[in-house]
């Protein structure tokens, strides 16, 4: 099982990136990890609704004018690095 998955969600008000962790106990740590991106306006931990297999997710809101596709790639790369480092430390 992968440690996370992310997807772009389009809404009428603002496109967001949703991050679903396989271990929800890491939500707070990942939220703190993502704060280093200057392109991120806000990060919320929210309850997942619908077909998702996890109870909550991390919702990332970007600043105006930021390319959401490039940010998703940057966030994914950063999270892969985070989890690789975390696995090495165990």
C-alpha positions as CSV (number, residue, x, y, z in Angstrom):
1,X,0.0,0.0,0.0
2,X,1.3,3.4,-0.9
3,X,1.9,5.9,1.9
4,X,-0.3,8.6,0.2
5,X,-2.2,9.6,-2.9
6,X,-3.1,13.0,-4.1
7,X,-5.5,14.4,-6.5
8,X,-6.6,17.7,-7.9
9,X,-10.2,18.7,-7.1
10,X,-11.9,21.4,-9.0
11,X,-14.6,23.4,-7.2
12,X,-16.6,26.5,-8.3
13,X,-14.6,28.7,-5.9
14,X,-11.1,27.3,-6.0
15,X,-9.2,24.3,-7.2
16,X,-7.5,22.3,-4.4
17,X,-5.1,19.4,-3.9
18,X,-6.4,16.6,-1.7
19,X,-3.9,14.4,0.0
20,X,-5.0,11.0,1.4
21,X,-2.6,9.3,3.8
22,X,-2.7,5.6,4.5
23,X,-1.7,6.5,8.1
24,X,-4.0,9.3,9.3
25,X,-2.0,9.7,12.4
26,X,0.6,11.5,10.2
27,X,-1.8,14.2,9.1
28,X,-0.5,16.9,11.5
29,X,3.2,16.1,10.6
30,X,2.5,16.2,6.9
31,X,0.6,19.5,7.3
32,X,3.6,21.0,9.0
33,X,5.9,19.6,6.3
34,X,3.9,21.2,3.5
35,X,4.1,24.7,5.1
36,X,7.5,25.3,3.5
37,X,5.8,25.8,0.1
38,X,5.4,29.6,-0.5
39,X,2.7,28.9,-3.1
40,X,0.3,27.4,-0.5
41,X,-2.2,29.8,0.9
42,X,-3.7,27.4,3.5
43,X,-3.8,23.8,4.6
44,X,-6.7,22.1,6.3
45,X,-7.3,18.6,7.7
46,X,-10.8,17.8,6.8
47,X,-13.2,14.8,7.0
48,X,-13.4,12.8,3.8
49,X,-16.8,12.4,2.3
50,X,-17.9,9.8,-0.3
51,X,-16.0,7.1,-1.9
52,X,-12.6,7.6,-0.2
53,X,-11.2,4.8,1.9
54,X,-9.8,7.1,4.6
55,X,-11.6,9.1,7.2
56,X,-9.9,12.4,6.6
57,X,-7.7,14.2,4.2
58,X,-5.3,17.1,3.9
59,X,-6.8,19.9,1.7
60,X,-4.2,22.3,0.1
61,X,-5.4,25.7,-1.1
62,X,-3.0,27.5,-3.4
63,X,-2.4,31.2,-3.8
64,X,-3.9,33.0,-6.9
65,X,-2.0,32.4,-10.1
66,X,-0.2,29.2,-9.0
67,X,-0.1,26.4,-11.6
68,X,-2.0,23.6,-9.8
69,X,-0.5,20.8,-11.9
70,X,3.1,21.9,-11.2
71,X,2.3,22.3,-7.5
72,X,0.8,18.8,-7.4
73,X,4.0,17.4,-8.9
74,X,6.1,19.4,-6.4
75,X,4.0,18.3,-3.4
76,X,4.1,14.6,-4.6
77,X,7.9,14.8,-5.0
78,X,8.3,16.3,-1.5
79,X,6.0,13.7,0.0
80,X,7.9,10.8,-1.6
81,X,11.2,12.3,-0.3
82,X,9.5,12.7,3.2
83,X,8.4,9.1,3.3
84,X,11.7,7.7,2.0
85,X,13.6,9.6,4.7
86,X,11.0,8.5,7.3
87,X,11.5,4.8,6.3
88,X,15.3,5.1,6.4
89,X,15.0,6.6,10.0
90,X,13.0,3.6,11.3
